[in-house]
Amino acid sequence: MDKDYKRIVQQKCIYFNMRIICEKAGINYSTYRGWKNNGRAFSQKKAKCLYETMIEIIKS
């Protein structure tokens, strides 16, 4: 079963500096903020990329 990366990112973002996570993931921070605050479109692929970047930061 596929993970719901959007839900995971939304729940865990409070523990990270998302500006840095977005920068490292190659995702525009304003795109992330538009999704989180205003419900704008955000792909599962981008959410997965943010999730994987969060995991990399935790491991380092």
CHARMM-style PDB file with segment names, atoms N, HN, CA, C and O in Angstrom:
ATOM      1  N   MET     1       0.838  -1.181   0.000  1.00  0.00      PROA
ATOM      2  CA  MET     1       0.000   0.000   0.000  1.00  0.00      PROA
ATOM      3  C   MET     1       0.888   1.252   0.000  1.00  0.00      PROA
ATOM      4  O   MET     1       1.855   1.336   0.758  1.00  0.00      PROA
ATOM      5  N   ASP     2       0.555   2.204  -0.842  1.00  0.00      PROA
ATOM      6  HN  ASP     2      -0.230   2.136  -1.458  1.00  0.00      PROA
ATOM      7  CA  ASP     2       1.332   3.437  -0.939  1.00  0.00      PROA
ATOM      8  C   ASP     2       1.117   4.307   0.292  1.00  0.00      PROA
ATOM      9  O   ASP     2       0.024   4.359   0.857  1.00  0.00      PROA
ATOM     10  N   LYS     3       2.171   4.979   0.687  1.00  0.00      PROA
ATOM     11  HN  LYS     3       3.058   4.938   0.228  1.00  0.00      PROA
ATOM     12  CA  LYS     3       2.069   5.916   1.802  1.00  0.00      PROA
ATOM     13  C   LYS     3       1.365   7.182   1.330  1.00  0.00      PROA
ATOM     14  O   LYS     3       1.463   7.560   0.162  1.00  0.00      PROA
ATOM     15  N   ASP     4       0.665   7.822   2.234  1.00  0.00      PROA
ATOM     16  HN  ASP     4       0.585   7.515   3.182  1.00  0.00      PROA
ATOM     17  CA  ASP     4       0.045   9.113   1.942  1.00  0.00      PROA
ATOM     18  C   ASP     4       1.060  10.196   2.318  1.00  0.00      PROA
ATOM     19  O   ASP     4       1.025  10.744   3.420  1.00  0.00      PROA
ATOM     20  N   TYR     5       1.958  10.487   1.385  1.00  0.00      PROA
ATOM     21  HN  TYR     5       1.986  10.042   0.491  1.00  0.00      PROA
ATOM     22  CA  TYR     5       3.062  11.406   1.661  1.00  0.00      PROA
ATOM     23  C   TYR     5       2.569  12.811   2.005  1.00  0.00      PROA
ATOM     24  O   TYR     5       3.177  13.492   2.831  1.00  0.00      PROA
ATOM     25  N   LYS     6       1.489  13.247   1.388  1.00  0.00      PROA
ATOM     26  HN  LYS     6       0.995  12.694   0.717  1.00  0.00      PROA
ATOM     27  CA  LYS     6       0.965  14.581   1.685  1.00  0.00      PROA
ATOM     28  C   LYS     6       0.559  14.682   3.151  1.00  0.00      PROA
ATOM     29  O   LYS     6       0.869  15.666   3.822  1.00  0.00      PROA
ATOM     30  N   ARG     7      -0.123  13.678   3.634  1.00  0.00      PROA
ATOM     31  HN  ARG     7      -0.375  12.879   3.089  1.00  0.00      PROA
ATOM     32  CA  ARG     7      -0.575  13.678   5.027  1.00  0.00      PROA
ATOM     33  C   ARG     7       0.624  13.639   5.978  1.00  0.00      PROA
ATOM     34  O   ARG     7       0.664  14.367   6.970  1.00  0.00      PROA
ATOM     35  N   ILE     8       1.589  12.791   5.666  1.00  0.00      PROA
ATOM     36  HN  ILE     8       1.556  12.200   4.860  1.00  0.00      PROA
ATOM     37  CA  ILE     8       2.781  12.664   6.513  1.00  0.00      PROA
ATOM     38  C   ILE     8       3.543  13.985   6.568  1.00  0.00      PROA
ATOM     39  O   ILE     8       3.928  14.437   7.647  1.00  0.00      PROA
ATOM     40  N   VAL     9       3.760  14.600   5.414  1.00  0.00      PROA
ATOM     41  HN  VAL     9       3.447  14.233   4.538  1.00  0.00      PROA
ATOM     42  CA  VAL     9       4.491  15.875   5.365  1.00  0.00      PROA
ATOM     43  C   VAL     9       3.735  16.936   6.151  1.00  0.00      PROA
ATOM     44  O   VAL     9       4.339  17.705   6.899  1.00  0.00      PROA
ATOM     45  N   GLN    10       2.430  16.981   5.987  1.00  0.00      PROA
ATOM     46  HN  GLN    10       1.939  16.357   5.379  1.00  0.00      PROA
ATOM     47  CA  GLN    10       1.633  17.986   6.684  1.00  0.00      PROA
ATOM     48  C   GLN    10       1.707  17.801   8.201  1.00  0.00      PROA
ATOM     49  O   GLN    10       1.740  18.784   8.941  1.00  0.00      PROA
ATOM     50  N   GLN    11       1.734  16.576   8.658  1.00  0.00      PROA
ATOM     51  HN  GLN    11       1.708  15.778   8.057  1.00  0.00      PROA
ATOM     52  CA  GLN    11       1.805  16.311  10.096  1.00  0.00      PROA
ATOM     53  C   GLN    11       3.194  16.578  10.665  1.00  0.00      PROA
ATOM     54  O   GLN    11       3.313  17.080  11.782  1.00  0.00      PROA
ATOM     55  N   LYS    12       4.232  16.256   9.927  1.00  0.00      PROA
ATOM     56  HN  LYS    12       4.136  15.848   9.019  1.00  0.00      PROA
ATOM     57  CA  LYS    12       5.600  16.329  10.448  1.00  0.00      PROA
ATOM     58  C   LYS    12       6.307  17.651  10.173  1.00  0.00      PROA
ATOM     59  O   LYS    12       7.398  17.879  10.696  1.00  0.00      PROA
ATOM     60  N   CYS    13       5.714  18.522   9.368  1.00  0.00      PROA
ATOM     61  HN  CYS    13       4.828  18.337   8.944  1.00  0.00      PROA
ATOM     62  CA  CYS    13       6.389  19.766   8.982  1.00  0.00      PROA
ATOM     63  C   CYS    13       6.678  20.673  10.176  1.00  0.00      PROA
ATOM     64  O   CYS    13       7.564  21.524  10.098  1.00  0.00      PROA
ATOM     65  N   ILE    14       5.955  20.510  11.267  1.00  0.00      PROA
ATOM     66  HN  ILE    14       5.235  19.819  11.331  1.00  0.00      PROA
ATOM     67  CA  ILE    14       6.186  21.370  12.435  1.00  0.00      PROA
ATOM     68  C   ILE    14       7.550  21.126  13.077  1.00  0.00      PROA
ATOM     69  O   ILE    14       8.036  21.953  13.849  1.00  0.00      PROA
ATOM     70  N   TYR    15       8.159  20.000  12.760  1.00  0.00      PROA
ATOM     71  HN  TYR    15       7.765  19.328  12.133  1.00  0.00      PROA
ATOM     72  CA  TYR    15       9.454  19.646  13.346  1.00  0.00      PROA
ATOM     73  C   TYR    15      10.647  20.081  12.491  1.00  0.00      PROA
ATOM     74  O   TYR    15      11.795  19.887  12.891  1.00  0.00      PROA
ATOM     75  N   PHE    16      10.387  20.665  11.327  1.00  0.00      PROA
ATOM     76  HN  PHE    16       9.454  20.823  11.003  1.00  0.00      PROA
ATOM     77  CA  PHE    16      11.445  21.001  10.379  1.00  0.00      PROA
ATOM     78  C   PHE    16      11.356  22.455   9.945  1.00  0.00      PROA
ATOM     79  O   PHE    16      10.291  23.069  10.000  1.00  0.00      PROA
ATOM     80  N   ASN    17      12.492  22.999   9.512  1.00  0.00      PROA
ATOM     81  HN  ASN    17      13.357  22.500   9.467  1.00  0.00      PROA
ATOM     82  CA  ASN    17      12.510  24.280   8.825  1.00  0.00      PROA
ATOM     83  C   ASN    17      12.193  23.956   7.365  1.00  0.00      PROA
ATOM     84  O   ASN    17      13.066  23.533   6.608  1.00  0.00      PROA
ATOM     85  N   MET    18      10.948  24.157   6.989  1.00  0.00      PROA
ATOM     86  HN  MET    18      10.238  24.500   7.605  1.00  0.00      PROA
ATOM     87  CA  MET    18      10.502  23.711   5.671  1.00  0.00      PROA
ATOM     88  C   MET    18      11.114  24.516   4.535  1.00  0.00      PROA
ATOM     89  O   MET    18      11.167  24.037   3.402  1.00  0.00      PROA
ATOM     90  N   ARG    19      11.571  25.711   4.810  1.00  0.00      PROA
ATOM     91  HN  ARG    19      11.528  26.100   5.730  1.00  0.00      PROA
ATOM     92  CA  ARG    19      12.268  26.476   3.766  1.00  0.00      PROA
ATOM     93  C   ARG    19      13.539  25.727   3.352  1.00  0.00      PROA
ATOM     94  O   ARG    19      13.856  25.643   2.165  1.00  0.00      PROA
ATOM     95  N   ILE    20      14.260  25.188   4.328  1.00  0.00      PROA
ATOM     96  HN  ILE    20      14.003  25.256   5.292  1.00  0.00      PROA
ATOM     97  CA  ILE    20      15.483  24.425   4.058  1.00  0.00      PROA
ATOM     98  C   ILE    20      15.144  23.094   3.394  1.00  0.00      PROA
ATOM     99  O   ILE    20      15.814  22.689   2.445  1.00  0.00      PROA
ATOM    100  N   ILE    21      14.124  22.420   3.879  1.00  0.00      PROA
ATOM    101  HN  ILE    21      13.579  22.750   4.651  1.00  0.00      PROA
ATOM    102  CA  ILE    21      13.713  21.137   3.296  1.00  0.00      PROA
ATOM    103  C   ILE    21      13.341  21.333   1.829  1.00  0.00      PROA
ATOM    104  O   ILE    21      13.759  20.557   0.970  1.00  0.00      PROA
ATOM    105  N   CYS    22      12.560  22.365   1.544  1.00  0.00      PROA
ATOM    106  HN  CYS    22      12.220  22.995   2.242  1.00  0.00      PROA
ATOM    107  CA  CYS    22      12.163  22.634   0.158  1.00  0.00      PROA
ATOM    108  C   CYS    22      13.376  22.929  -0.717  1.00  0.00      PROA
ATOM    109  O   CYS    22      13.463  22.450  -1.848  1.00  0.00      PROA
ATOM    110  N   GLU    23      14.307  23.715  -0.196  1.00  0.00      PROA
ATOM    111  HN  GLU    23      14.236  24.105   0.722  1.00  0.00      PROA
ATOM    112  CA  GLU    23      15.520  24.055  -0.945  1.00  0.00      PROA
ATOM    113  C   GLU    23      16.309  22.794  -1.289  1.00  0.00      PROA
ATOM    114  O   GLU    23      16.733  22.613  -2.430  1.00  0.00      PROA
ATOM    115  N   LYS    24      16.504  21.925  -0.300  1.00  0.00      PROA
ATOM    116  HN  LYS    24      16.160  22.072   0.627  1.00  0.00      PROA
ATOM    117  CA  LYS    24      17.263  20.692  -0.527  1.00  0.00      PROA
ATOM    118  C   LYS    24      16.524  19.735  -1.462  1.00  0.00      PROA
ATOM    119  O   LYS    24      17.155  18.974  -2.195  1.00  0.00      PROA
ATOM    120  N   ALA    25      15.194  19.773  -1.438  1.00  0.00      PROA
ATOM    121  HN  ALA    25      14.682  20.392  -0.842  1.00  0.00      PROA
ATOM    122  CA  ALA    25      14.391  18.888  -2.281  1.00  0.00      PROA
ATOM    123  C   ALA    25      14.204  19.449  -3.692  1.00  0.00      PROA
ATOM    124  O   ALA    25      13.717  18.750  -4.580  1.00  0.00      PROA
ATOM    125  N   GLY    26      14.590  20.709  -3.896  1.00  0.00      PROA
ATOM    126  HN  GLY    26      14.986  21.277  -3.174  1.00  0.00      PROA
ATOM    127  CA  GLY    26      14.429  21.323  -5.211  1.00  0.00      PROA
ATOM    128  C   GLY    26      12.996  21.726  -5.511  1.00  0.00      PROA
ATOM    129  O   GLY    26      12.578  21.746  -6.669  1.00  0.00      PROA
ATOM    130  N   ILE    27      12.246  22.047  -4.464  1.00  0.00      PROA
ATOM    131  HN  ILE    27      12.586  22.030  -3.524  1.00  0.00      PROA
ATOM    132  CA  ILE    27      10.847  22.448  -4.612  1.00  0.00      PROA
ATOM    133  C   ILE    27      10.727  23.897  -4.165  1.00  0.00      PROA
ATOM    134  O   ILE    27      11.263  24.283  -3.126  1.00  0.00      PROA
ATOM    135  N   ASN    28      10.026  24.691  -4.951  1.00  0.00      PROA
ATOM    136  HN  ASN    28       9.590  24.378  -5.795  1.00  0.00      PROA
ATOM    137  CA  ASN    28       9.843  26.097  -4.631  1.00  0.00      PROA
ATOM    138  C   ASN    28       9.068  26.219  -3.319  1.00  0.00      PROA
ATOM    139  O   ASN    28       8.004  25.621  -3.167  1.00  0.00      PROA
ATOM    140  N   TYR    29       9.599  26.988  -2.380  1.00  0.00      PROA
ATOM    141  HN  TYR    29      10.464  27.474  -2.504  1.00  0.00      PROA
ATOM    142  CA  TYR    29       8.968  27.134  -1.070  1.00  0.00      PROA
ATOM    143  C   TYR    29       7.566  27.727  -1.191  1.00  0.00      PROA
ATOM    144  O   TYR    29       6.665  27.343  -0.445  1.00  0.00      PROA
ATOM    145  N   SER    30       7.376  28.649  -2.115  1.00  0.00      PROA
ATOM    146  HN  SER    30       8.107  28.961  -2.721  1.00  0.00      PROA
ATOM    147  CA  SER    30       6.046  29.254  -2.272  1.00  0.00      PROA
ATOM    148  C   SER    30       5.025  28.233  -2.776  1.00  0.00      PROA
ATOM    149  O   SER    30       3.839  28.345  -2.467  1.00  0.00      PROA
ATOM    150  N   THR    31       5.468  27.248  -3.542  1.00  0.00      PROA
ATOM    151  HN  THR    31       6.431  27.156  -3.793  1.00  0.00      PROA
ATOM    152  CA  THR    31       4.576  26.169  -3.977  1.00  0.00      PROA
ATOM    153  C   THR    31       4.131  25.352  -2.770  1.00  0.00      PROA
ATOM    154  O   THR    31       2.952  25.025  -2.632  1.00  0.00      PROA
ATOM    155  N   TYR    32       5.074  25.027  -1.903  1.00  0.00      PROA
ATOM    156  HN  TYR    32       6.032  25.293  -2.015  1.00  0.00      PROA
ATOM    157  CA  TYR    32       4.756  24.290  -0.675  1.00  0.00      PROA
ATOM    158  C   TYR    32       3.790  25.088   0.196  1.00  0.00      PROA
ATOM    159  O   TYR    32       2.790  24.545   0.665  1.00  0.00      PROA
ATOM    160  N   ARG    33       4.079  26.371   0.415  1.00  0.00      PROA
ATOM    161  HN  ARG    33       4.891  26.812   0.034  1.00  0.00      PROA
ATOM    162  CA  ARG    33       3.221  27.212   1.265  1.00  0.00      PROA
ATOM    163  C   ARG    33       1.826  27.368   0.668  1.00  0.00      PROA
ATOM    164  O   ARG    33       0.835  27.385   1.398  1.00  0.00      PROA
ATOM    165  N   GLY    34       1.747  27.482  -0.642  1.00  0.00      PROA
ATOM    166  HN  GLY    34       2.552  27.469  -1.235  1.00  0.00      PROA
ATOM    167  CA  GLY    34       0.442  27.577  -1.295  1.00  0.00      PROA
ATOM    168  C   GLY    34      -0.403  26.341  -1.051  1.00  0.00      PROA
ATOM    169  O   GLY    34      -1.614  26.436  -0.852  1.00  0.00      PROA
ATOM    170  N   TRP    35       0.235  25.188  -1.066  1.00  0.00      PROA
ATOM    171  HN  TRP    35       1.219  25.111  -1.228  1.00  0.00      PROA
ATOM    172  CA  TRP    35      -0.479  23.935  -0.791  1.00  0.00      PROA
ATOM    173  C   TRP    35      -0.880  23.862   0.680  1.00  0.00      PROA
ATOM    174  O   TRP    35      -2.033  23.576   1.004  1.00  0.00      PROA
ATOM    175  N   LYS    36       0.070  24.118   1.558  1.00  0.00      PROA
ATOM    176  HN  LYS    36       1.006  24.350   1.295  1.00  0.00      PROA
ATOM    177  CA  LYS    36      -0.197  23.951   2.993  1.00  0.00      PROA
ATOM    178  C   LYS    36      -1.228  24.953   3.511  1.00  0.00      PROA
ATOM    179  O   LYS    36      -2.119  24.581   4.274  1.00  0.00      PROA
ATOM    180  N   ASN    37      -1.119  26.201   3.111  1.00  0.00      PROA
ATOM    181  HN  ASN    37      -0.396  26.504   2.491  1.00  0.00      PROA
ATOM    182  CA  ASN    37      -1.987  27.248   3.665  1.00  0.00      PROA
ATOM    183  C   ASN    37      -3.260  27.494   2.873  1.00  0.00      PROA
ATOM    184  O   ASN    37      -4.277  27.886   3.446  1.00  0.00      PROA
ATOM    185  N   ASN    38      -3.221  27.272   1.571  1.00  0.00      PROA
ATOM    186  HN  ASN    38      -2.395  26.953   1.105  1.00  0.00      PROA
ATOM    187  CA  ASN    38      -4.358  27.650   0.731  1.00  0.00      PROA
ATOM    188  C   ASN    38      -4.975  26.495  -0.040  1.00  0.00      PROA
ATOM    189  O   ASN    38      -5.923  26.692  -0.800  1.00  0.00      PROA
ATOM    190  N   GLY    39      -4.446  25.288   0.149  1.00  0.00      PROA
ATOM    191  HN  GLY    39      -3.676  25.127   0.766  1.00  0.00      PROA
ATOM    192  CA  GLY    39      -5.025  24.123  -0.511  1.00  0.00      PROA
ATOM    193  C   GLY    39      -4.785  24.057  -2.009  1.00  0.00      PROA
ATOM    194  O   GLY    39      -5.520  23.378  -2.727  1.00  0.00      PROA
ATOM    195  N   ARG    40      -3.765  24.753  -2.484  1.00  0.00      PROA
ATOM    196  HN  ARG    40      -3.168  25.304  -1.901  1.00  0.00      PROA
ATOM    197  CA  ARG    40      -3.454  24.696  -3.918  1.00  0.00      PROA
ATOM    198  C   ARG    40      -2.903  23.327  -4.285  1.00  0.00      PROA
ATOM    199  O   ARG    40      -2.497  22.552  -3.419  1.00  0.00      PROA
ATOM    200  N   ALA    41      -2.896  23.046  -5.563  1.00  0.00      PROA
ATOM    201  HN  ALA    41      -3.225  23.675  -6.266  1.00  0.00      PROA
ATOM    202  CA  ALA    41      -2.454  21.738  -6.063  1.00  0.00      PROA
ATOM    203  C   ALA    41      -1.013  21.446  -5.643  1.00  0.00      PROA
ATOM    204  O   ALA    41      -0.154  22.328  -5.655  1.00  0.00      PROA
ATOM    205  N   PHE    42      -0.775  20.200  -5.276  1.00  0.00      PROA
ATOM    206  HN  PHE    42      -1.473  19.484  -5.267  1.00  0.00      PROA
ATOM    207  CA  PHE    42       0.556  19.745  -4.867  1.00  0.00      PROA
ATOM    208  C   PHE    42       0.601  18.256  -5.158  1.00  0.00      PROA
ATOM    209  O   PHE    42      -0.209  17.491  -4.633  1.00  0.00      PROA
ATOM    210  N   SER    43       1.531  17.847  -5.982  1.00  0.00      PROA
ATOM    211  HN  SER    43       2.188  18.468  -6.409  1.00  0.00      PROA
ATOM    212  CA  SER    43       1.560  16.447  -6.418  1.00  0.00      PROA
ATOM    213  C   SER    43       2.070  15.518  -5.328  1.00  0.00      PROA
ATOM    214  O   SER    43       2.816  15.922  -4.435  1.00  0.00      PROA
ATOM    215  N   GLN    44       1.652  14.277  -5.423  1.00  0.00      PROA
ATOM    216  HN  GLN    44       1.046  13.948  -6.148  1.00  0.00      PROA
ATOM    217  CA  GLN    44       2.130  13.242  -4.503  1.00  0.00      PROA
ATOM    218  C   GLN    44       3.639  13.054  -4.689  1.00  0.00      PROA
ATOM    219  O   GLN    44       4.352  12.729  -3.740  1.00  0.00      PROA
ATOM    220  N   LYS    45       4.118  13.260  -5.919  1.00  0.00      PROA
ATOM    221  HN  LYS    45       3.539  13.524  -6.691  1.00  0.00      PROA
ATOM    222  CA  LYS    45       5.551  13.132  -6.213  1.00  0.00      PROA
ATOM    223  C   LYS    45       6.362  14.176  -5.439  1.00  0.00      PROA
ATOM    224  O   LYS    45       7.414  13.857  -4.885  1.00  0.00      PROA
ATOM    225  N   LYS    46       5.878  15.413  -5.399  1.00  0.00      PROA
ATOM    226  HN  LYS    46       5.023  15.672  -5.850  1.00  0.00      PROA
ATOM    227  CA  LYS    46       6.570  16.464  -4.650  1.00  0.00      PROA
ATOM    228  C   LYS    46       6.522  16.169  -3.157  1.00  0.00      PROA
ATOM    229  O   LYS    46       7.508  16.369  -2.448  1.00  0.00      PROA
ATOM    230  N   ALA    47       5.380  15.697  -2.683  1.00  0.00      PROA
ATOM    231  HN  ALA    47       4.579  15.535  -3.259  1.00  0.00      PROA
ATOM    232  CA  ALA    47       5.252  15.356  -1.263  1.00  0.00      PROA
ATOM    233  C   ALA    47       6.220  14.236  -0.898  1.00  0.00      PROA
ATOM    234  O   ALA    47       6.825  14.258   0.173  1.00  0.00      PROA
ATOM    235  N   LYS    48       6.363  13.260  -1.788  1.00  0.00      PROA
ATOM    236  HN  LYS    48       5.871  13.242  -2.658  1.00  0.00      PROA
ATOM    237  CA  LYS    48       7.296  12.158  -1.538  1.00  0.00      PROA
ATOM    238  C   LYS    48       8.727  12.682  -1.488  1.00  0.00      PROA
ATOM    239  O   LYS    48       9.520  12.250  -0.653  1.00  0.00      PROA
ATOM    240  N   CYS    49       9.052  13.602  -2.370  1.00  0.00      PROA
ATOM    241  HN  CYS    49       8.407  13.954  -3.049  1.00  0.00      PROA
ATOM    242  CA  CYS    49      10.390  14.196  -2.394  1.00  0.00      PROA
ATOM    243  C   CYS    49      10.669  14.937  -1.081  1.00  0.00      PROA
ATOM    244  O   CYS    49      11.760  14.816  -0.522  1.00  0.00      PROA
ATOM    245  N   LEU    50       9.695  15.697  -0.591  1.00  0.00      PROA
ATOM    246  HN  LEU    50       8.809  15.795  -1.045  1.00  0.00      PROA
ATOM    247  CA  LEU    50       9.855  16.382   0.693  1.00  0.00      PROA
ATOM    248  C   LEU    50      10.029  15.376   1.822  1.00  0.00      PROA
ATOM    249  O   LEU    50      10.882  15.553   2.691  1.00  0.00      PROA
ATOM    250  N   TYR    51       9.228  14.333   1.807  1.00  0.00      PROA
ATOM    251  HN  TYR    51       8.535  14.189   1.100  1.00  0.00      PROA
ATOM    252  CA  TYR    51       9.305  13.281   2.831  1.00  0.00      PROA
ATOM    253  C   TYR    51      10.696  12.644   2.841  1.00  0.00      PROA
ATOM    254  O   TYR    51      11.305  12.485   3.899  1.00  0.00      PROA
ATOM    255  N   GLU    52      11.188  12.284   1.668  1.00  0.00      PROA
ATOM    256  HN  GLU    52      10.693  12.413   0.809  1.00  0.00      PROA
ATOM    257  CA  GLU    52      12.505  11.646   1.578  1.00  0.00      PROA
ATOM    258  C   GLU    52      13.614  12.588   2.035  1.00  0.00      PROA
ATOM    259  O   GLU    52      14.591  12.151   2.643  1.00  0.00      PROA
ATOM    260  N   THR    53      13.464  13.872   1.746  1.00  0.00      PROA
ATOM    261  HN  THR    53      12.670  14.227   1.252  1.00  0.00      PROA
ATOM    262  CA  THR    53      14.445  14.857   2.199  1.00  0.00      PROA
ATOM    263  C   THR    53      14.413  14.979   3.718  1.00  0.00      PROA
ATOM    264  O   THR    53      15.461  15.096   4.352  1.00  0.00      PROA
ATOM    265  N   MET    54      13.230  14.953   4.300  1.00  0.00      PROA
ATOM    266  HN  MET    54      12.378  14.859   3.785  1.00  0.00      PROA
ATOM    267  CA  MET    54      13.106  14.985   5.760  1.00  0.00      PROA
ATOM    268  C   MET    54      13.824  13.785   6.384  1.00  0.00      PROA
ATOM    269  O   MET    54      14.530  13.928   7.382  1.00  0.00      PROA
ATOM    270  N   ILE    55      13.640  12.614   5.796  1.00  0.00      PROA
ATOM    271  HN  ILE    55      13.066  12.498   4.985  1.00  0.00      PROA
ATOM    272  CA  ILE    55      14.282  11.397   6.299  1.00  0.00      PROA
ATOM    273  C   ILE    55      15.804  11.528   6.205  1.00  0.00      PROA
ATOM    274  O   ILE    55      16.517  11.148   7.134  1.00  0.00      PROA
ATOM    275  N   GLU    56      16.304  12.064   5.086  1.00  0.00      PROA
ATOM    276  HN  GLU    56      15.725  12.373   4.332  1.00  0.00      PROA
ATOM    277  CA  GLU    56      17.753  12.262   4.924  1.00  0.00      PROA
ATOM    278  C   GLU    56      18.308  13.185   6.006  1.00  0.00      PROA
ATOM    279  O   GLU    56      19.381  12.934   6.554  1.00  0.00      PROA
ATOM    280  N   ILE    57      17.576  14.250   6.309  1.00  0.00      PROA
ATOM    281  HN  ILE    57      16.704  14.455   5.864  1.00  0.00      PROA
ATOM    282  CA  ILE    57      18.011  15.200   7.340  1.00  0.00      PROA
ATOM    283  C   ILE    57      18.068  14.509   8.701  1.00  0.00      PROA
ATOM    284  O   ILE    57      19.007  14.717   9.468  1.00  0.00      PROA
ATOM    285  N   ILE    58      17.074  13.696   8.994  1.00  0.00      PROA
ATOM    286  HN  ILE    58      16.310  13.527   8.371  1.00  0.00      PROA
ATOM    287  CA  ILE    58      17.044  12.972  10.273  1.00  0.00      PROA
ATOM    288  C   ILE    58      18.250  12.050  10.389  1.00  0.00      PROA
ATOM    289  O   ILE    58      18.858  11.953  11.455  1.00  0.00      PROA
ATOM    290  N   LYS    59      18.595  11.380   9.309  1.00  0.00      PROA
ATOM    291  HN  LYS    59      18.101  11.458   8.443  1.00  0.00      PROA
ATOM    292  CA  LYS    59      19.691  10.407   9.328  1.00  0.00      PROA
ATOM    293  C   LYS    59      21.064  11.060   9.391  1.00  0.00      PROA
ATOM    294  O   LYS    59      22.027  10.428   9.825  1.00  0.00      PROA
ATOM    295  N   SER    60      21.170  12.308   8.967  1.00  0.00      PROA
ATOM    296  HN  SER    60      20.388  12.822   8.614  1.00  0.00      PROA
ATOM    297  CA  SER    60      22.493  12.950   8.931  1.00  0.00      PROA
ATOM    298  C   SER    60      22.892  13.529  10.269  1.00  0.00      PROA
ATOM    299  OT1 SER    60      23.976  14.099  10.396  1.00  0.00      PROA
TER     300      SER     60
END
